[in-house]
Amino acid sequence: MKVAVVTGGAKPDSIGHEVALRLLKEDMQVVVADLYEEGFSALRECFCVRCDVADPASVEAMIEKAIQSFGRIDVLVNCVGGSWGITRKDLLASPKLGWRGLTNCSLDDWRTIVAANLDSVFYCSRVAAPHLKKQGGAIVNVASVAARKGIPPGSEGSSGPYAVAKAGVMGLTRQLALELGEFGVRVNCVAPGVIASGRLKRVMALTGKERGPEGPLAQIPMRRVGTVDECAALIVALCTDDTSYMTGVTVDANGASYAA
């Protein structure tokens, strides 16, 4: 049986949570790595591990637990991310109000946001790679439409460092695909637009429905935000043999709010 590791899958209103449930339906053993331990009870069929993916030692310990329990890793989905920092405190709090761009964010803002969104993908992919190379497999990273077009100044619930970090995830995806291709490991990326996750609901509760974290919702040509299900279905497809010749690409799912 294949084994999948999903980071950021514990929150029940998140993309990662839906990915974990769908991978179970693909008959995979699923390891969920997250700081949000409150969500573990809803994932009883998964092997849940408390992990801070911004800490390389925590990542190494999490992957070691997965190997000790199941002996292999076939799939890695890097779903952890967030635009106001993903610390234990942040997971339980409302988003911080106020625009934080590259010229007015604090150094702590920069380090925390880049660590959660970019460093985490590097740490997890680097540690999982030797195990994936043994039999081949797939890595799927999650970026954002913010990486394509930036974050308009004044947007609440998002930030300039987030856009930069997610652009880095796209570059990391391409490079890993080149390095791991000969071992049968595919590396792809999904760049969602505005998705109706718990994060969006928390932002909208503070800012109103007319303003999205990546810009005005009225600018989405499809006239709606995406769903967690739609995004998770795409991610899971990239984990399976249905997309066995796709690697090194970023797939956009944003309702044409940015057409690459």
Disulfide bonds with the S-S distance in Angstrom:
none
